[in-house]
Amino acid sequence: MRIVYLCTDRGITYGGTKGAAVHLEEIVSALAGQGCEVLTLVAGLATAATSPPPGVTVEVLPGPRKGADAGERLLFQDDLAAWLVRRLARFRPAVLYERLALHSAAGAAAARRLSIPHLVEVNAPLPAEAVRYRELEDPAAAHRLERTVLAGADLVFPVSSPLAEYVKVRGARRVEILQNAVAAERFPPPKGNGARPVAVFVGSLRPWHGIEAIATAWRRLGAAAPRLIVVGEGPART
């Protein structure tokens, strides 16, 4: 099966080390591992990106680069949709799988024009996240395009039950929760030595990663809590 994986988010590069980039690469690699031919269309490539695995082709989308404001991205929507129509028509995918991004509905428009199924992966309530942690440019356009994508999608994959309710309120017609997973084979069970378990958090300590929830849990557990090691840097470290 031929699949296009589309990510228009300018902050997510193929081969990058941030969580979203790792997630993207893991998804397309898993699809290829199931025998699919995956055309991965992204906003950029990481400097140290390695060659994609067999079955995966990675191409960079045209248009404004990272740092461009919402106005520039919105003005390019029609041109991007037209480019996607041409590229997808050559590739002839069975489905377009898209990671939801702010200020972006070009994928939805292309899928509609080509009459191919459009699947949408939702990892966060993006407008609300931008308002809380950064800045949401042109809120009206952000909400309008998000509703357009969600309402027009053939299937929406939120990663949690709260996000499932979120997308339903915003027009998603068919919703299936697809939780984030782990490749358990990469983490062999530790050898039993009778030592007390140790819990480890590894990652960037950004506010939306919820490190404060872990701290609260450990305070409530008190002496019953295992030792906690936090590995990472970021504004939530304190």
C-alpha positions in Angstrom: 0.0 0.0 0.0 1.2 3.5 -0.8 0.7 6.1 2.0 1.6 9.7 2.2 2.5 11.0 5.7 2.2 14.8 5.8 3.4 17.1 8.5 3.2 20.8 7.7 4.4 22.0 11.1 7.5 24.1 10.5 8.9 23.2 13.9 9.1 19.5 13.2 11.9 18.2 11.1 12.5 14.7 9.9 15.5 13.3 11.8 15.2 15.8 14.6 15.6 15.0 18.3 12.5 16.7 19.8 9.7 14.4 20.8 7.4 15.3 17.8 10.2 14.6 15.3 11.0 11.2 16.9 7.3 10.4 16.9 7.0 11.2 13.2 10.0 9.1 12.3 8.8 6.2 14.3 5.4 6.2 12.7 6.7 6.2 9.1 9.2 3.6 10.0 6.5 1.4 11.5 4.3 1.8 8.4 7.2 0.8 6.2 7.9 -2.1 8.4 4.4 -3.3 7.7 5.2 -3.4 4.0 3.9 0.1 3.0 5.6 2.5 0.6 5.6 5.8 2.5 6.1 9.2 1.0 6.9 11.5 3.9 6.3 15.2 3.2 7.8 17.5 5.9 8.6 21.1 6.4 12.3 20.5 6.9 15.2 18.0 7.5 17.4 17.9 10.6 21.0 18.7 10.0 22.1 15.3 11.3 19.2 13.3 9.7 20.2 9.8 8.7 18.9 8.1 5.5 15.3 6.9 5.9 14.7 3.2 6.1 13.8 1.1 3.1 10.3 1.9 1.9 10.4 5.5 3.1 11.0 8.5 0.9 11.3 11.9 2.5 10.8 15.2 0.7 10.6 18.8 1.9 7.5 20.9 1.3 7.7 24.2 -0.5 6.8 27.4 1.1 7.7 29.6 4.1 10.4 28.2 6.4 10.5 28.0 10.2 10.0 31.4 11.8 7.5 32.6 9.1 4.5 34.3 10.6 0.9 33.0 10.3 0.1 35.5 7.6 2.8 34.1 5.3 1.7 30.5 5.9 -2.0 31.4 5.3 -1.2 33.2 2.1 0.6 30.1 0.8 -2.2 27.6 1.6 -3.7 27.6 -1.9 -0.3 27.2 -3.5 0.6 24.4 -1.1 -2.6 22.6 -1.8 -2.0 22.8 -5.5 1.5 21.4 -5.1 0.2 18.6 -3.0 -2.4 17.7 -5.6 0.4 17.4 -8.2 2.8 15.5 -6.0 0.1 13.1 -4.7 -1.3 12.5 -8.2 2.2 11.3 -9.3 2.7 9.1 -6.3 -0.9 7.7 -6.4 -1.3 6.9 -2.6 -4.1 4.9 -1.2 -4.4 7.3 1.7 -3.2 10.6 3.0 -2.2 10.5 6.7 -1.6 13.9 8.2 -0.3 15.1 11.6 -2.6 18.1 12.5 -0.8 21.4 12.5 -1.7 25.0 13.2 -2.9 27.3 10.3 -2.9 24.4 7.8 -5.7 22.8 5.7 -3.8 22.3 2.5 -3.7 18.5 3.0 -7.4 18.3 3.5 -8.0 20.3 0.3 -5.6 18.1 -1.7 -7.2 14.9 -0.4 -10.7 16.2 -1.2 -9.6 17.1 -4.8 -8.1 13.7 -5.4 -10.9 11.8 -3.6 -8.5 9.8 -1.4 -9.1 9.0 2.3 -7.7 11.6 4.7 -6.6 10.4 8.1 -5.6 12.9 10.8 -3.4 12.3 13.8 -4.1 14.7 16.7 -1.5 15.0 19.4 -2.6 18.2 21.3 -5.3 20.9 21.3 -3.0 23.1 19.3 -4.7 26.5 19.5 -5.1 26.2 23.3 -1.5 25.1 23.6 -0.2 28.0 21.7 -2.3 30.5 23.7 -1.0 29.0 27.0 2.6 28.5 26.2 3.5 30.7 23.3 1.4 33.0 21.2 -1.5 32.2 18.9 -1.3 34.3 15.7 -4.6 34.9 13.9 -6.8 32.9 16.3 -9.9 33.0 14.1 -8.0 31.4 11.2 -6.4 28.8 13.4 -9.7 27.7 14.8 -11.5 27.8 11.4 -8.8 25.7 9.6 -8.7 23.2 12.5 -12.4 22.7 12.3 -12.2 22.4 8.5 -9.6 19.6 8.7 -11.3 17.7 11.5 -14.8 17.9 10.1 -13.6 16.8 6.6 -11.4 13.9 7.7 -12.4 10.4 7.1 -10.9 9.3 10.3 -9.3 11.2 13.2 -6.7 9.6 15.5 -6.4 11.4 18.9 -3.9 10.1 21.3 -6.1 10.2 24.4 -9.7 10.2 25.5 -9.8 14.0 26.4 -8.5 14.7 22.9 -11.2 12.4 21.5 -13.8 14.7 23.1 -11.9 17.7 21.9 -12.0 16.7 18.2 -15.7 15.5 18.4 -16.7 19.0 19.6 -14.9 20.4 16.6 -16.6 18.4 14.0 -14.7 15.1 13.7 -17.2 12.5 12.4 -15.3 9.3 13.0 -12.8 9.1 15.9 -10.6 6.3 17.1 -8.1 6.7 20.0 -4.6 5.7 19.0 -2.5 6.0 22.1 1.2 6.7 22.0 3.2 3.5 22.3 6.6 2.2 23.1 8.8 -0.3 21.3 9.1 -2.6 24.3 11.8 -4.8 22.6 14.2 -1.9 23.0 13.9 -2.1 26.7 14.8 -5.6 27.9 13.5 -6.4 31.4 16.2 -5.7 34.1 17.9 -8.5 35.8 16.3 -9.2 39.2 18.8 -8.3 41.9 16.4 -7.5 44.7 17.2 -3.8 44.6 14.4 -1.3 45.1 13.0 0.0 41.8 14.1 3.4 40.5 11.8 5.6 38.3 13.4 7.8 35.6 12.0 10.7 33.6 14.0 11.5 30.5 13.2 14.4 28.2 13.1 18.2 27.8 11.5 19.8 30.9 8.9 21.9 29.1 5.7 23.0 30.9 3.4 21.0 28.7 5.3 17.8 29.5 3.7 17.7 32.9 6.7 17.2 35.1 4.9 19.0 37.9 2.3 16.2 37.9 5.1 13.7 38.6 6.4 15.9 41.4 2.9 16.1 42.9 2.5 12.3 42.7 5.8 11.8 44.4 4.9 14.1 47.3 1.6 12.2 47.7 3.3 8.8 47.7 5.8 10.0 50.3 8.0 7.2 51.7 6.2 4.6 49.5 7.6 6.2 46.3 10.6 4.7 44.6 13.6 6.9 44.0 13.0 9.3 41.1 15.7 10.5 38.8 14.9 13.4 36.4 17.2 13.7 33.4 16.8 16.8 31.2 16.9 20.5 31.0 14.2 23.1 30.4 12.1 25.9 31.9 10.2 23.4 34.2 13.4 22.2 35.9 12.9 24.2 39.1 
